[in-house]
Amino acid sequence: MAARAGRNGTAQAESAGPELLVENEYAGVRVAVDTTANGSRLRVTSQRSHREIFLDPTALDLLCHARQEFWAFLADAARDSDAWETLRLEYRTHFSSFKE
């Protein structure tokens, strides 16, 4: 799994087919299959920041096993760098390795 900034001088990866635009009132991302690496992977690009991440099949499989608390933690951390301090106690127990 690799992340990089796009549209600021970084060459865009080639895709094997059309890009999908997935969006709602909060966010939008473009998703495409990238074939420039050893094997295929998904290229996900933020419409807001133009940051990219490449997710191989292993990373995608791990996402399928993530608990709901993981997504809540990521959403809070993305909005607020101090979010860990405000997470409810039961969320903290699921992320004991992140405790200070």
TORMAR-753061 format. One record per atom (N, C-alpha, C): residue number from 1; residue in three letters; x, y, z; atom name; chain. Coordinates in steps of 0.1 Angstrom, whole numbers. Atoms other than C-alpha are relative to their C-alpha. Layout:
BEGIN
 tido vogu    c1    c2    c3 kolgu lumse
  NUM  ALA     X     Y     Z    CA     A
...
//
This chain:
BEGIN
 tido vogu    c1    c2    c3 kolgu lumse
    1  MET     8   -12     0     N     A
    1  MET     0     0     0    CA     A
    1  MET     9    12     0     C     A
    2  ALA    -8   -12     1     N     A
    2  ALA    14    34   -10    CA     A
    2  ALA    -9    12    -1     C     A
    3  ALA     7   -12     2     N     A
    3  ALA     2    69    -8    CA     A
    3  ALA     9    11    -6     C     A
    4  ARG    -8   -11     5     N     A
    4  ARG    13   100   -27    CA     A
    4  ARG   -10    11    -4     C     A
    5  ALA     8   -11     4     N     A
    5  ALA     1   134   -36    CA     A
    5  ALA    -1     0   -15     C     A
    6  GLY     1    -1    14     N     A
    6  GLY   -12   139   -71    CA     A
    6  GLY    -2    14    -5     C     A
    7  ARG     3   -13     6     N     A
    7  ARG   -17   168   -95    CA     A
    7  ARG    10    11     4     C     A
    8  ASN    -9   -11    -4     N     A
    8  ASN    13   187   -81    CA     A
    8  ASN    14    -4    -5     C     A
    9  GLY   -12     4     6     N     A
    9  GLY    40   175  -104    CA     A
    9  GLY     3   -15     0     C     A
   10  THR    -2    14     0     N     A
   10  THR    37   138   -97    CA     A
   10  THR    -7    -6   -12     C     A
   11  ALA     6     7    11     N     A
   11  ALA    30   116  -127    CA     A
   11  ALA   -12    -8     4     C     A
   12  GLN    12     8    -4     N     A
   12  GLN    -4   100  -126    CA     A
   12  GLN     2   -14    -5     C     A
   13  ALA    -1    15     4     N     A
   13  ALA    -6    62  -127    CA     A
   13  ALA    -9    -3   -11     C     A
   14  GLU     9     4    11     N     A
   14  GLU   -21    45  -157    CA     A
   14  GLU   -11    -9     6     C     A
   15  SER    10     9    -4     N     A
   15  SER   -54    28  -152    CA     A
   15  SER    -5    -9   -11     C     A
   16  ALA     4    10     9     N     A
   16  ALA   -68    -3  -168    CA     A
   16  ALA   -15     1    -2     C     A
   17  GLY    15    -1     1     N     A
   17  GLY  -103    10  -176    CA     A
   17  GLY    -5    13     5     C     A
   18  PRO     5   -13    -5     N     A
   18  PRO  -126    38  -166    CA     A
   18  PRO     1     2    15     C     A
   19  GLU     0    -4   -14     N     A
   19  GLU  -125    57  -134    CA     A
   19  GLU   -14     1     5     C     A
   20  LEU    13    -2    -7     N     A
   20  LEU  -154    56  -110    CA     A
   20  LEU     0    12     9     C     A
   21  LEU     1   -11    -9     N     A
   21  LEU  -165    87   -92    CA     A
   21  LEU   -10    -4    11     C     A
   22  VAL     9     4   -11     N     A
   22  VAL  -179    79   -58    CA     A
   22  VAL    -1    12     9     C     A
   23  GLU     1   -12    -8     N     A
   23  GLU  -193   109   -39    CA     A
   23  GLU   -13     1     8     C     A
   24  ASN    12    -3    -7     N     A
   24  ASN  -218   121   -14    CA     A
   24  ASN     1    15     4     C     A
   25  GLU    -1   -14    -4     N     A
   25  GLU  -224   155     4    CA     A
   25  GLU    12     3     8     C     A
   26  TYR   -11    -2    -9     N     A
   26  TYR  -193   150    25    CA     A
   26  TYR    14    -2    -7     C     A
   27  ALA   -13     4     6     N     A
   27  ALA  -166   136     2    CA     A
   27  ALA    -2    -5   -14     C     A
   28  GLY     0     6    13     N     A
   28  GLY  -157   125   -33    CA     A
   28  GLY    13    -6    -3     C     A
   29  VAL   -13     7     4     N     A
   29  VAL  -131   100   -46    CA     A
   29  VAL    -2    -5   -14     C     A
   30  ARG    -1     7    12     N     A
   30  ARG  -121    87   -79    CA     A
   30  ARG     7   -13     2     C     A
   31  VAL    -5    13    -2     N     A
   31  VAL  -114    50   -80    CA     A
   31  VAL     3    -6   -14     C     A
   32  ALA    -4     6    12     N     A
   32  ALA   -95    32  -108    CA     A
   32  ALA     9   -12     2     C     A
   33  VAL    -9    11    -1     N     A
   33  VAL   -76     0  -114    CA     A
   33  VAL    13     4    -6     C     A
   34  ASP   -13    -3     4     N     A
   34  ASP   -39     6  -116    CA     A
   34  ASP     8   -13    -3     C     A
   35  THR    -7    12     4     N     A
   35  THR   -17   -19  -135    CA     A
   35  THR    15     3    -2     C     A
   36  THR   -14    -4     2     N     A
   36  THR    17    -1  -134    CA     A
   36  THR     9    -8    10     C     A
   37  ALA    -8     8   -10     N     A
   37  ALA    29   -22  -103    CA     A
   37  ALA     0   -15    -4     C     A
   38  ASN     0    15     1     N     A
   38  ASN    35   -59   -99    CA     A
   38  ASN   -14    -5     4     C     A
   39  GLY    13     3    -3     N     A
   39  GLY    -1   -69  -101    CA     A
   39  GLY   -10    12     0     C     A
   40  SER    10   -11     0     N     A
   40  SER   -33   -49  -101    CA     A
   40  SER    -3     5    14     C     A
   41  ARG     4    -6   -13     N     A
   41  ARG   -44   -25   -73    CA     A
   41  ARG    -9    11    -3     C     A
   42  LEU     9   -11     2     N     A
   42  LEU   -69     2   -68    CA     A
   42  LEU     7    13     3     C     A
   43  ARG    -5   -13    -2     N     A
   43  ARG   -59    38   -71    CA     A
   43  ARG   -12     9     5     C     A
   44  VAL    10    -8    -5     N     A
   44  VAL   -81    60   -49    CA     A
   44  VAL     5    14     2     C     A
   45  THR    -5   -14     0     N     A
   45  THR   -78    98   -53    CA     A
   45  THR   -11     9     6     C     A
   46  SER    10    -9    -6     N     A
   46  SER   -95   124   -31    CA     A
   46  SER    -3    11    -9     C     A
   47  GLN     4   -11     8     N     A
   47  GLN  -114   150   -50    CA     A
   47  GLN     3    13     6     C     A
   48  ARG    -3   -13    -7     N     A
   48  ARG  -108   176   -23    CA     A
   48  ARG    15     3     1     C     A
   49  SER   -14    -3    -2     N     A
   49  SER   -71   172   -17    CA     A
   49  SER     9    -5   -11     C     A
   50  HIS    -7     7    10     N     A
   50  HIS   -60   152   -47    CA     A
   50  HIS    11    -9     5     C     A
   51  ARG   -10    10    -6     N     A
   51  ARG   -40   129   -24    CA     A
   51  ARG    -5   -14    -6     C     A
   52  GLU     3    13     5     N     A
   52  GLU   -38    93   -37    CA     A
   52  GLU     5   -11    10     C     A
   53  ILE    -5    12    -7     N     A
   53  ILE   -35    59   -21    CA     A
   53  ILE    -2   -12    -9     C     A
   54  PHE     1    12     8     N     A
   54  PHE   -29    26   -38    CA     A
   54  PHE    -3   -12     9     C     A
   55  LEU     4    11    -9     N     A
   55  LEU   -46    -4   -22    CA     A
   55  LEU     1   -13    -8     C     A
   56  ASP    -1    13     6     N     A
   56  ASP   -35   -39   -32    CA     A
   56  ASP   -11   -10     6     C     A
   57  PRO    10     9    -5     N     A
   57  PRO   -58   -69   -27    CA     A
   57  PRO     1    -4    15     C     A
   58  THR    -2     2   -14     N     A
   58  THR   -43   -76     7    CA     A
   58  THR    -6    11     9     C     A
   59  ALA     5   -12    -7     N     A
   59  ALA   -51   -41    19    CA     A
   59  ALA   -15     1    -1     C     A
   60  LEU    14     0     2     N     A
   60  LEU   -86   -43     5    CA     A
   60  LEU    -7   -11     8     C     A
   61  ASP     5    10    -8     N     A
   61  ASP   -92   -76    22    CA     A
   61  ASP    -1     4    15     C     A
   62  LEU    -1    -5   -14     N     A
   62  LEU   -81   -61    55    CA     A
   62  LEU   -12    10     3     C     A
   63  LEU    11   -10    -2     N     A
   63  LEU  -107   -33    51    CA     A
   63  LEU   -13    -7     2     C     A
   64  CYS    12     7    -2     N     A
   64  CYS  -134   -59    49    CA     A
   64  CYS    -1    -6    14     C     A
   65  HIS     1     6   -14     N     A
   65  HIS  -125   -72    84    CA     A
   65  HIS     1    11    10     C     A
   66  ALA    -1   -11    -9     N     A
   66  ALA  -123   -37   100    CA     A
   66  ALA   -13     1     8     C     A
   67  ARG    12    -2    -9     N     A
   67  ARG  -148   -31   129    CA     A
   67  ARG    -4    14    -2     C     A
   68  GLN     6   -14     1     N     A
   68  GLN  -171    -1   129    CA     A
   68  GLN     8    10     8     C     A
   69  GLU    -8   -10    -8     N     A
   69  GLU  -150    15   156    CA     A
   69  GLU    12     5    -7     C     A
   70  PHE   -12    -4     8     N     A
   70  PHE  -120    16   133    CA     A
   70  PHE    -4    12    -9     C     A
   71  TRP     4   -10     9     N     A
   71  TRP  -140    37   108    CA     A
   71  TRP    -3    13     8     C     A
   72  ALA     3   -12    -8     N     A
   72  ALA  -153    60   136    CA     A
   72  ALA    13     7     4     C     A
   73  PHE   -13    -6    -4     N     A
   73  PHE  -117    65   148    CA     A
   73  PHE     6     8   -11     C     A
   74  LEU    -6    -7    12     N     A
   74  LEU  -104    74   113    CA     A
   74  LEU    -8    12    -3     C     A
   75  ALA     8   -12     3     N     A
   75  ALA  -133    98   107    CA     A
   75  ALA     3    11    10     C     A
   76  ASP    -3   -10   -10     N     A
   76  ASP  -127   116   140    CA     A
   76  ASP    14     5    -1     C     A
   77  ALA   -14    -4     2     N     A
   77  ALA   -89   117   135    CA     A
   77  ALA     2     9   -12     C     A
   78  ALA    -2    -8    12     N     A
   78  ALA   -93   131   100    CA     A
   78  ALA    -6    14     2     C     A
   79  ARG     6   -13    -2     N     A
   79  ARG  -115   160   113    CA     A
   79  ARG     8     8    11     C     A
   80  ASP    -5    -7   -12     N     A
   80  ASP   -97   168   145    CA     A
   80  ASP    13    -8     5     C     A
   81  SER   -12     6    -5     N     A
   81  SER   -61   161   155    CA     A
   81  SER     0    -4    15     C     A
   82  ASP     1     4   -14     N     A
   82  ASP   -71   159   191    CA     A
   82  ASP   -12    -9     3     C     A
   83  ALA    11     8    -1     N     A
   83  ALA   -99   135   184    CA     A
   83  ALA     1   -12    10     C     A
   84  TRP    -2    11    -9     N     A
   84  TRP   -83   107   204    CA     A
   84  TRP    -4     3    14     C     A
   85  GLU     4    -4   -14     N     A
   85  GLU   -89   126   236    CA     A
   85  GLU   -15     1     2     C     A
   86  THR    15    -1    -2     N     A
   86  THR  -126   130   229    CA     A
   86  THR    -7   -13    -4     C     A
   87  LEU     7    13     3     N     A
   87  LEU  -133    94   218    CA     A
   87  LEU    -7    -6    12     C     A
   88  ARG     7     6   -11     N     A
   88  ARG  -158    76   239    CA     A
   88  ARG     9   -11     6     C     A
   89  LEU    -9    10    -7     N     A
   89  LEU  -142    52   264    CA     A
   89  LEU    -1   -14    -6     C     A
   90  GLU     1    13     6     N     A
   90  GLU  -155    21   247    CA     A
   90  GLU     8    -1   -13     C     A
   91  TYR    -9     0    12     N     A
   91  TYR  -137    31   215    CA     A
   91  TYR    14    -2     4     C     A
   92  ARG   -14     1    -5     N     A
   92  ARG  -105    35   234    CA     A
   92  ARG     4   -15     3     C     A
   93  THR    -4    13    -3     N     A
   93  THR  -106    -1   245    CA     A
   93  THR     3    -9   -12     C     A
   94  HIS    -3     7    12     N     A
   94  HIS  -106   -13   209    CA     A
   94  HIS    13     4    -6     C     A
   95  PHE   -12    -5     5     N     A
   95  PHE   -75     7   202    CA     A
   95  PHE    11     2    11     C     A
   96  SER    -9    -1   -11     N     A
   96  SER   -53     0   232    CA     A
   96  SER    14     3    -4     C     A
   97  SER   -14    -3     5     N     A
   97  SER   -21     1   211    CA     A
   97  SER     2    15    -3     C     A
   98  PHE    -1   -14     3     N     A
   98  PHE   -28    38   203    CA     A
   98  PHE     1     8    13     C     A
   99  LYS     0    -8   -13     N     A
   99  LYS   -30    49   240    CA     A
   99  LYS    14     6     2     C     A
  100  GLU   -13    -7    -4     N     A
  100  GLU    -4    73   252    CA     A
  100  GLU     6    -6    12     C     A
//
